[in-house]
């Protein structure tokens, strides 16, 4: 809480967006004694999406915020993580490194996006009941006479000591700071869905996190739960010359999905057929930013480093951003621009490296060598060997946003 030696109030932080980044940041700041207000364009909590996983680096942030026990109540942890061959479903275990002392914790917390958002929201309003203002669409932000200002589309504005854009890949705050950031289509589109387990065959009920790999597509599947009901969450990426919108909430047609995955194992087909809804969106990338902060305005999460989902690190990097930013603001509460420069120095290189490494994974998940089993298995054993998995993930998983130097 506030430092008893300093009677000045902690800064007032204005957050644009009540997604994972905005809510995580709000909890961290409220726990440190800051005043926080979040402005969210939706009229209510409406997180679209299926599941996500929180890896060790994100889990450290959740633990520091006192949310581990709550998350475990909605977690369906996998007993193994497999790379599976698209035609037969045969798998190779990559979950537990077989070395005597693994360098990094590869444990996953698997939750529905909507459930995680609910947990975070409830943690915010338990500290400040009126912290979240719904139906408030942000247009941009600026620094005016030593104060940070969030501009809203109804013509009003809100002033505080800091404005943080947590408003996603299409961030209006980022655009107001740095101008347009053109999105480039990656040549792949993504499908996602949520299939109730009760409608699936028994093998889908196993507690496994699986990534099925093929020559032109891959699918990640894992169990999640909502109010005691079990689902299989899946996210499928497929090469496509056809451009699609960059929207997580564009409905997709089952016939198109089945065409994209023609010839795949029946277990994958069953997920598409059994899904409550199918969503399809294009995967886009933007050039990395060299700065996230300007004056007394900064950015968190997809607003400054939206990335492809191939390392499963998007939400985890966002949680890291939020916690490191809260620490920087706590250390430099009297000099906001300096706090934000510290934040930039602490975070940008790591986020941009993760963004690049994630995109590089696209060429590993999709390979002509995966077309036939004779070439596929040597390929899988090489790219998902203990050493390859360790080199790919350990540097990500070992990061600790609660203690990293700032």
Helices and strands as residue ranges (DSSP letters): E 12-16, H 20-31, E 35-40, E 51-54, H 56-64, H 68-74, E 80-85, E 91-93, E 109-112, H 113-127, E 132-134, E 138-144, E 147-152, E 157-160, E 162-165, H 172-178, E 184-196, G 197-199, G 202-205, E 208-213, E 217-226, E 229-239, H 254-260, H 266-274, E 275-285, E 297-299, H 302-305, G 309-311, H 314-331, H 336-360, H 362-365, G 368-370, H 373-383, H 386-397
